[in-house]
């Protein structure tokens, strides 16, 4: 239930998936979701090896990652601002190459957005150990199970947000003005989260 509540709270991951769906289509949003899932897996691994303790003992490391992450969110918001939705790709080789590069870029955005969010690492470091039972054998296995639950739950929610974004895109598919308005809303939300992270 804790994971469900957290994934329902609007944050950079949710806004990124919705915005990607509206501006670039659901397939690239799924690529973004895969990037987010990989980043969450890395956060769990980092939490398991105690990297969050470094943030506590050396606060400058936390603030460095926080400011870099905030700058990246502002950059993503700026990139989305005023952007119209991409046109459907044709079947020629050039379009196939553009589609492939687009999927890779979407994956990298998801990966970077979550990796540069130190709060995700701290969340993993605080939540997961509460469910670890050191008295039982196989602590690494327990971490692996919890990591799978966390990552799969997040991926399911990201897919749901991609479908919601697909619905928003379909409503305004024939109206470029509405598409730009939607993109601007997501851009401003992303930038506001970036500012909140920067000054928190």
HELIX and SHEET records of a PDB file:
HELIX    1   1 UNK A    2  UNK A    8  1                                   7    
HELIX    2   2 UNK A   12  UNK A   24  1                                  13    
HELIX    3   3 UNK A   26  UNK A   48  1                                  23    
HELIX    4   4 UNK A   51  UNK A   57  1                                   7    
HELIX    5   5 UNK A   59  UNK A   80  1                                  22    
HELIX    6   6 UNK A   93  UNK A  115  1                                  23    
HELIX    7   7 UNK A  118  UNK A  127  1                                  10    
HELIX    8   8 UNK A  128  UNK A  131  5                                   4    
HELIX    9   9 UNK A  139  UNK A  171  1                                  33    
HELIX   10  10 UNK A  176  UNK A  199  1                                  24    
END                                                                             
